[in-house]
Amino acid sequence: MRKLLFIIPAIALLSGGGAVALAGKKVAEPVRTVGEPKNCVTISQIRSTKVIDSRNIDFRMAGGKTYRNTLPQSCPGLKFEDRFSYRTSLNQLCSVDIVRVLHDQGGQLYEGAGCGLGKFQMLEKIAQSR
């Protein structure tokens, strides 16, 4: 069985870095959930990721959809390092898979805490009235 290793640097998903600056602080854009959560997303459709905090990762997909994965438990170092890796022998990333926090030590990346994924919930931005 061939295993694939993916290193996903968390980068901004939406214009403006996925957040709006307000009085020197970043405020998350308002979103709402859409439909039922999915167990898996197709790896080849993932365009970028954004670590929201120690329990939430947004996956921006081809076609513009965004799925939020809320981990069942807090993942030590995830928000601070803002990057993770995973291994899978399938073409999907699923709620039974584990992500590993990537730490940078002297320019070398090494895997840290392993954290289980939750389900993938589609999000949509809430239009703001002006």
C-alpha positions in Angstrom: 0.0 0.0 0.0 1.5 3.3 -1.1 1.2 6.2 1.4 1.2 9.8 0.3 2.5 12.6 2.5 0.9 16.0 2.1 2.3 19.1 3.7 -0.3 21.8 3.8 0.8 25.3 4.7 -2.1 27.2 6.0 -2.6 30.2 3.8 -5.3 32.8 3.5 -8.5 31.5 1.9 -10.3 34.6 1.1 -9.2 38.0 -0.1 -7.8 40.1 2.7 -6.3 37.1 4.5 -9.7 35.6 5.4 -10.2 38.2 8.1 -11.0 41.9 8.3 -8.8 44.3 10.3 -10.7 46.3 12.8 -9.0 48.6 15.3 -5.7 46.6 14.9 -7.4 43.3 15.6 -8.3 40.6 13.1 -12.0 39.6 13.2 -13.2 36.5 11.4 -15.6 37.0 8.5 -19.1 36.0 9.4 -20.1 32.6 8.0 -22.9 30.1 8.3 -23.0 26.3 7.8 -24.7 24.8 4.8 -26.2 21.3 4.5 -25.1 18.2 6.3 -21.4 17.6 7.3 -19.4 15.3 5.0 -17.1 12.5 6.2 -14.5 13.1 3.5 -13.2 15.6 0.9 -11.3 14.8 -2.3 -7.6 15.6 -1.9 -7.1 16.8 -5.5 -9.9 19.3 -4.9 -8.2 21.0 -2.0 -6.7 24.4 -3.1 -5.7 25.9 0.2 -6.1 25.6 4.0 -6.4 28.0 6.8 -5.9 27.1 10.5 -8.5 29.1 12.4 -7.6 28.0 15.9 -6.4 24.9 17.7 -9.6 23.0 16.8 -10.7 24.4 13.4 -9.2 24.2 9.9 -10.9 25.7 6.8 -10.3 23.8 3.5 -10.8 25.9 0.3 -11.8 23.7 -2.5 -11.8 23.9 -6.3 -14.9 25.8 -7.4 -14.8 28.1 -4.4 -16.5 26.0 -1.7 -15.1 26.1 1.8 -15.3 23.3 4.3 -14.6 23.7 8.0 -13.2 20.8 9.9 -13.7 21.0 13.6 -11.4 18.6 15.4 -13.0 16.7 18.3 -10.3 18.0 20.6 -7.8 20.8 20.7 -4.6 20.1 18.8 -1.5 21.4 20.7 0.6 23.8 18.6 -1.8 23.8 15.6 -2.6 27.5 15.7 0.9 28.6 16.7 2.6 26.6 13.9 -0.1 27.3 11.4 0.7 24.2 9.3 0.2 20.5 9.3 0.7 17.3 7.3 -1.2 14.1 6.8 -0.7 10.7 5.2 -3.3 8.7 3.4 -3.4 5.9 0.9 -6.7 7.1 -0.5 -7.6 10.1 -2.7 -9.7 11.5 0.1 -9.1 13.1 3.5 -11.6 11.8 6.0 -12.9 12.3 9.5 -11.0 9.1 10.5 -7.6 10.6 9.4 -5.0 12.3 11.5 -3.2 15.5 10.9 0.2 16.2 12.4 1.4 19.7 13.5 4.6 20.7 11.6 7.2 22.4 13.7 10.2 24.3 12.3 13.4 23.8 14.1 16.4 25.5 12.5 14.8 25.4 9.0 13.9 21.7 9.3 10.3 20.6 9.6 9.4 17.8 11.9 6.0 16.3 12.9 4.6 17.0 16.3 1.2 16.3 17.8 -1.2 14.0 15.9 -4.8 15.1 16.0 -7.9 13.4 14.7 -10.1 15.2 12.2 -13.8 15.7 12.5 -16.4 16.0 9.8 -16.2 18.6 7.0 -19.0 21.2 7.2 -19.6 23.5 4.2 -19.5 27.2 5.0 -20.7 30.3 3.2 -20.0 33.9 3.9 -22.9 36.0 5.3 -23.4 39.1 3.2 -22.9 42.2 5.3 -25.3 45.1 4.9 -23.7 48.5 4.5 
